[in-house]
């Protein structure tokens, strides 16, 4: 059995199906809901409104915060149930 041929047919069918769905349901930006040329793309307004993860995150779990509360802040989850880690080992490198 020629697996390369089957893989080529499967890829072509998936591309055709994706194009059909894009034709019936206009792809939209996941941030701004504006129409875009293909699914998964961001519009200009979407890029403007998109927020990247910045340096504001929990010191223990690396969970990002929505606002910057300063250095060394710990999230509520870690305060309620502290993870079992050795901070002195992290300080030594």
Secondary structure as GFF3:
##gff-version 3
##sequence-region A 1 93
A	DSSP	alpha_helix	3	24	.	.	.	ID=ss1
A	DSSP	alpha_helix	44	49	.	.	.	ID=ss2
A	DSSP	alpha_helix	76	80	.	.	.	ID=ss3
A	DSSP	alpha_helix	87	92	.	.	.	ID=ss4
###
